[in-house]
Amino acid sequence: MSNINFLKPDRANLNTFLYLGSFLFFISILDVFLNSFFRLNLTGFLPNFLSFLLPLILGFVGLYFIRIEYSGIKNLDLLNKHINTNNFNAILSLLIIFIIIKSLPPILSWFVIDASFAGDTKDVCTGSGACWTYIKVWMRRFMYGMYPNAEQWRINLSFVALVLLGSVGYFATDKFKKYLTLYYVVIYPLIAFLFIFFFISGGPVFFDFSYGIIAAILSIIIGFFIPSKFKFYYFLIVPLALYVILKYFLFFEEYIELGKLDGLNWVETGAWGGLSLTFIISFFCLIFCFPIGMAFALGRRSEFPLIRYISVGFIEFWRGVPLITVLFMSAVMFPMFLPEDFFIDKLVRAIIAISLFEAAYVAEVIRGGLQALPRGQYEAAKSLGMGYWKMHIFVILPQALKLVIPGIANTFLALVKDTPLIFVVGLLEIVGMLNLAKTNPKWLGFAMEGYVFAAIIFWIICYAMSKYSYNLEQKYKTDR
Amino acid sequence: MNFKLKDIVPQLITVLAVVLVFGFFTYNAQINMENRGIDFGYGFLSQESSFDVQFSLIEYDGSHSYFRAYLVGLLNTILVSVIGIIIATILGVIVGIARLSPNYLINKFAAFYVEFFRNIPLLLQIFFWYFAALRALPLPQDAEAMFGVFFLTIKGLYVPAFIWQNFNIFFYSIIAAIIAIIVIRAHAKKVQENQGKQIPVFLISIGLIFILPLLSFLIGGVRLSFEVPVLKQLATTSFIYEGGVSLPPELIALTLSLSLYTATFIAECVRAGIQGVGKGQKEAAASIGLTPNQVLKLVIMPQALRIIIPPTTNQYLNLTKNSSLAAAIAYPDLVLVFAGTALMQTGKAIEIVSITMFTYLTLSISISILMNWYNKKIAIQEK
């Protein structure tokens, strides 16, 4: 019994155990460190198996010795509290420390020390490390796809312009704040659309179905100024009337030609690609899927049974099938459903497919927010004499959307992560370009570098988005 | 009258719009198919498929029907999903609990894992494992054996095959053990409710599940032998392993990336669930004298499971649907075999894509029904 007491560290013999323990711990770490960084094996004289396990045993005994409660030494107490609470935790901590020390040298040498950065041919990549030259040479392809080199400024310019226009919300004064929703929901997407089609595509722009779209947008904008008493009848009659007027009295053509910018060459969507295509697709799907999802979320909670069934059917259908089959559908099945002379570009088809797919997820997220609102909010709004739309736009949706910011951010993250799937319809964004580049006979054997590069880019984008959504959540968190 | 009109008109307009859109689509589809000389019908399912699939769980070759090809794809999809769900659940639970560990290093390690794998697109991860990581494995002739029987090579993982004699007796013994455990549990519960005595159910269960199958070996004449894969030379530089079970690299890459990716989401669900149980519950349970194990088993887990299960169901569904990414690395799943090869050969776009979508819908709905049933079973019985 006394023997066990002797081995039990406590405050009485603090110094002995502290020095002994930290020494053993230090030795074990040093052994692993020297082993992995300098390939020295201090315990080489021991049998293989023992030499392998020795640092773990030494470290474990060391940690056991310094596990002294309330020692009065601040750092020791912190150490004990955080990584050394009991035997099991001590072993796990040691394992993690060893894994980190062991894995650092190979990772460092692959990424930096043995890697080749210079030059622009495969010949410079002789070391055992990564060949970043490959990334450097192919950088433009990874960023812009097959877009002609001389024209790439158009993409850059459009993106800069769109980012600047998008950040208007930060600088808006209180006076203009109330128009921000209108700006972001209607005007900004329109500008973005025009930018992409006039500038990045550069071809003559035709508007198919243009009457319908114009009539809908016009009637929605005018609808803001119609007294709510007549709103129902207004929306019953005016859009249709506008459509008829536009189609039969103003324009007679099949489609409206918006013309093209002089001096810009047309670049067909098949040549778009790389990271810029990822951005374009995520941007448009994000813009489209949000209103569609909101409409279906409201539809699912509608008091009209038929609308409810249709919404449930829509949502459950899209949520039940994988995106890849949806894209298959848009690629091989959708053209069968359209009139023969009617052609929709494959990028547009992909965007429509992804938007509808993500809209179902957005709808479910928003429905969660709508359900989480207390009944009192609905009743209060109704008792003020608000109609359905007024109640939802001014009372319900602002609160519900605040509640579901994390969920919506997750859906958008999923959307960004789903964009590589467009390889199904033959579009190559960054992952697709990587797969193309790695089959190039001049640059065989650099799959790893390419994937690591793309992974880093996607990781930064997604991590930034999730952190941003977290901040947004904190910002809009109102006490309830 | 006015009131009624307001009720009916929006519904009518919506239904009309939906009907119009569908009518437009079917009308166009009919015209298009007439023009191209394709006729609509599912008769092709019984025709001879005349294409081969590299990996199938049931016997299949080109002389079988398209329906058989569909079954091959479906079974492969289910195989990947089931393996992925099992691994992802185990990993997710471990990581989720690790994220709540008081140990700083474990905590941060788990957080790093979650943040790392969930922020990289799944397709990229699949490509990474398949084209980069698994391609770095040795050729069959250079592979070193793990434990003498497993061979991990560039052509896949070779594991020994089990060869059973009288397998049905072994199977019945396991069934018997499971039934016995259920009976004993029910009995133990009754005894505890009536007399307050505790029967060590867990130990008895473990004993039963080992002893009964063991008895089947000793008495029932069950024999188990292993067929270890053996290296065989096909040509001067071409080697292959024969015997045993071979798992193709596509399957390994797919299950690995699916489970690593989904485990991060399950880990977050588990963490949220355990954190969702109030601290007071734990303290109250401890203060009435329950042991830490009992606290976890009887107080924390039943409450946490209620929070964990609905989002985890979603993750299972996602995993099943994401398994369709197999098409990208040519693992013969439903999408590749049926919506890929079979579609190319027959040109029956509408039929095949609709069957594929309907299959996934059925899979999703059956998983969610199963999990809803389980969720209902453990839900709070409100009075």
Interface residues (C-beta under 8 A of the other chain):
Chain A: K81 H82 I83 T85 N89 L92 S93 I96 I97 F232 L236 F304 P305 L306 I307 I310 F317 R319 G320 V321 P322 L323 I324 T325 F328 M329 V332 M333 P335 M336 F337 L338 P339 E340 L413 V416 K417 D418 T419 P420 L421 F423 V424 V431 L434 N435 K438 A447 M448 Y451 V452 A454 A455 F458 W459 C462 Y463 S466
Chain B: K6 D7 V9 P10 Q11 I13 T14 V15 V18 F24 F25 N28 A29 I31 N32 M33 N35 S101 P102 N103 Y104 L105 I106 F109 E115 F116 R118 N119 I120 P121 L122 L123 L124 Q125 F127 F128 F131 A132 A133 R135 A136 K321 N322 S324 L325 A327 A328 V335 A339 L343 A349 I350 V353 S354 T356 M357 Y360 L361 S364 I365
